[in-house]
Amino acid sequence: MPRYKIADVIFEANLIYPYTEKLCRSYLYLGTDPVVFTADMKQEDIAYEKALAPDFPEPYLESLALFRKLCHYVLSNANGIIFHSSAIMVDGEAYLFTAPSGTGKSTHARLWREMLGDRAVMVNDDKPIIRYIDGAFYVYGTPWNGKHRLDTNCRAKIKAICAIRQAPENQIRRAPVNEMLITILNQTIRPDNIEQMDKLLGLIDKMLRSVDIYQMGCNISREAAELSYNTMSKGELKLK
């Protein structure tokens, strides 16, 4: 049974289809540390995902079911959340761009990579895991990396998070916590039970108060990337 290490969580997975094993191969774990849980994939897990997304093939749905099991574990046991975003690491620090699908967060992250070259590493382009460890928030790559298949098996301390929207002119500002809570919550995988939901809300609130938070309206241009990088890397536009 293959073992994986994702977000510093070591687990084994009893898989049905080879697709999921291939998807996760960059996260295979060959060390000797013990596993903390076993993801025993069953047909009922796939059936649950199929009810939500009936047009997708079963091998792909199994990968989503595995992701769901991992999400449940990290929230319950590892102070972790799944955050729909494009996460990029620059000079060892992580910057996360979040927005509804199709808004342009992946494009903005690509502009950063083109601008910064080898200094920029794509952590994950769709579904990174964020964990709260020893008083700081870290982002991790995962195999669930979006249509462009961009991820790196690494972790980085989060420097800033930016919610972006399309706009004809580029502008960025620091965002108050109360304005960003719902935005961040809407980009997470939310649990079904109250206890886990309380934990999720607590982690999001702590994260919003621990890292720099921005809102940005931007177009698809090098100037937009320059503005966001220069502002976020220097921690500018402090709220009064």
C-alpha positions in Angstrom: 0.0 0.0 0.0 1.6 3.3 -1.1 2.4 5.9 1.6 2.4 9.7 1.0 3.5 12.8 2.8 1.4 15.8 2.0 1.5 18.9 4.2 3.8 17.0 6.5 1.1 14.5 7.1 2.2 10.9 6.5 -0.6 8.5 5.4 -1.2 5.4 3.4 -3.9 5.0 0.8 -5.6 1.8 -0.3 -6.5 2.9 -3.8 -8.8 1.3 -6.5 -7.5 3.1 -9.6 -4.0 3.7 -10.8 -4.9 7.3 -11.7 -4.8 8.5 -8.1 -1.4 6.8 -7.5 0.0 8.5 -10.6 -1.4 11.9 -9.5 0.2 11.7 -6.1 3.6 10.1 -7.2 5.6 13.3 -6.4 4.4 13.0 -2.8 5.3 9.3 -2.2 6.9 8.8 1.1 9.7 6.2 1.5 10.9 7.1 5.0 10.4 5.3 8.2 8.2 7.6 10.2 4.8 6.1 11.1 1.6 6.9 9.2 -1.0 8.9 11.1 -4.1 7.6 9.2 -5.1 5.2 6.4 -7.3 6.3 3.5 -9.2 3.2 2.6 -10.9 4.0 -0.6 -14.3 2.4 -1.2 -16.9 2.5 -4.0 -19.2 4.4 -1.7 -16.6 7.2 -1.5 -16.6 7.4 -5.3 -20.4 7.3 -5.4 -20.5 10.3 -3.0 -18.3 12.3 -5.3 -20.2 11.2 -8.4 -23.4 12.6 -6.9 -21.7 16.0 -6.7 -20.0 15.7 -10.1 -21.8 13.1 -12.3 -19.9 13.9 -15.5 -16.5 12.9 -14.3 -14.9 9.4 -14.6 -14.5 7.2 -11.5 -10.7 7.3 -11.4 -10.8 11.1 -11.2 -13.6 11.0 -8.6 -11.5 8.6 -6.5 -8.7 11.3 -6.4 -11.3 13.8 -5.1 -12.5 11.4 -2.5 -8.9 10.9 -1.3 -8.5 14.7 -1.2 -11.7 15.0 0.9 -10.3 12.4 3.4 -7.1 14.4 3.7 -9.0 17.6 4.2 -11.0 16.1 7.0 -7.8 14.8 8.7 -5.8 18.1 8.5 -8.7 20.2 9.9 -9.4 17.7 12.7 -5.8 16.9 13.7 -3.3 19.2 12.1 -4.7 22.8 12.2 -5.0 22.7 8.5 -7.4 24.1 5.9 -7.7 23.8 2.1 -7.6 27.2 0.5 -8.6 27.7 -3.2 -5.8 29.9 -4.4 -2.7 30.2 -6.4 0.3 30.1 -4.0 3.7 31.2 -5.2 6.9 31.3 -3.2 9.4 34.1 -3.7 12.7 34.3 -1.9 11.4 31.7 0.6 8.1 33.5 1.4 4.7 32.6 0.1 2.1 34.9 -1.5 -1.4 33.6 -2.1 -3.9 34.9 -4.7 -7.5 34.0 -4.3 -10.6 34.7 -6.4 -13.5 32.8 -7.9 -12.6 30.5 -10.8 -12.0 32.3 -14.0 -11.1 35.6 -12.4 -7.4 35.5 -13.3 -5.5 34.4 -10.2 -3.5 31.8 -12.1 -2.7 34.4 -14.8 -1.5 36.9 -12.2 0.7 34.2 -10.6 2.1 33.4 -14.1 3.0 37.1 -14.5 4.9 37.0 -11.2 6.9 34.0 -12.5 7.7 35.7 -15.7 8.8 38.8 -13.9 10.8 37.2 -11.1 12.3 34.2 -13.0 14.0 31.6 -10.8 13.2 33.5 -7.6 9.6 32.4 -8.0 8.4 28.8 -7.3 4.8 27.8 -7.9 3.7 26.0 -4.7 0.2 25.1 -6.0 -2.1 26.7 -8.6 -5.4 25.6 -7.2 -5.8 23.7 -3.9 -2.8 24.2 -1.5 -3.1 23.2 2.2 -2.5 25.9 4.8 -1.3 24.8 8.3 -0.9 26.7 11.6 2.4 25.5 13.2 4.2 27.0 16.2 2.5 30.4 15.9 2.8 30.9 12.1 0.9 29.9 8.9 2.6 27.8 6.2 1.3 26.9 2.8 2.1 23.4 1.2 1.9 22.1 -2.3 -0.5 19.3 -3.0 -1.1 17.1 -6.1 -4.5 18.7 -6.6 -3.0 21.5 -8.6 -5.5 22.8 -11.2 -5.8 22.6 -14.9 -2.2 23.8 -15.5 -0.8 21.1 -13.3 1.5 23.5 -11.4 2.7 22.5 -7.9 5.9 21.8 -5.9 6.3 19.5 -3.0 7.4 22.1 -0.5 6.2 24.4 2.2 6.7 28.2 2.8 5.7 30.6 5.5 2.9 32.9 4.3 3.9 36.5 3.8 0.6 37.8 2.3 -2.8 36.9 0.9 -4.5 38.9 -1.9 -8.1 38.7 -3.1 -8.2 39.8 -6.7 -10.9 41.0 -9.1 -10.8 42.1 -12.7 -10.6 45.9 -13.2 -9.5 48.2 -16.0 -7.0 50.0 -13.8 -4.6 48.5 -11.3 -5.1 49.3 -7.6 -4.3 47.5 -4.4 -5.1 48.2 -0.7 -4.8 46.6 2.7 -8.0 44.9 3.6 -9.8 45.0 7.0 -10.3 41.6 8.6 -14.1 41.9 8.6 -14.2 42.5 4.9 -12.1 39.4 4.1 -13.6 36.8 6.4 -16.4 35.8 4.0 -14.1 36.0 1.0 -11.6 33.6 2.5 -14.3 31.3 3.9 -15.9 31.0 0.4 -12.6 29.7 -0.9 -12.2 26.9 1.6 -13.7 23.4 1.8 -16.2 23.8 4.6 -17.1 20.8 6.9 -20.5 19.5 7.6 -20.5 19.5 11.4 -20.6 22.4 13.8 -17.4 21.5 15.8 -15.2 21.4 12.7 -16.8 24.5 11.3 -16.0 26.4 14.5 -12.4 25.2 14.2 -12.2 26.3 10.6 -13.6 29.8 11.5 -11.1 30.1 14.3 -8.1 29.2 12.0 -9.3 31.7 9.4 -9.7 34.5 11.9 -6.2 33.8 13.3 -4.7 33.7 9.8 -6.3 37.1 8.9 -4.8 38.6 12.0 -1.4 37.0 11.4 -0.5 37.7 7.8 -0.9 40.8 5.5 -4.2 40.8 3.7 -4.9 42.8 0.5 -7.6 43.4 -2.0 -6.6 44.2 -5.6 -8.4 45.2 -8.8 -6.2 44.5 -11.8 -5.9 43.8 -15.5 -3.7 41.3 -17.2 -0.4 43.2 -17.4 3.2 43.2 -16.2 2.3 46.5 -14.5 -0.3 44.7 -12.3 2.3 42.1 -11.3 4.8 44.8 -10.5 2.3 46.7 -8.3 1.2 43.7 -6.3 4.7 42.4 -5.8 6.2 45.7 -4.8 3.4 46.4 -2.4 3.0 42.9 -0.8 6.7 42.1 -0.5 7.4 45.4 1.3 4.2 45.3 3.4 3.1 48.7 2.2 -0.2 50.4 2.5 -0.7 49.8 6.2 -4.1 50.4 7.5 -4.5 53.4 9.8 
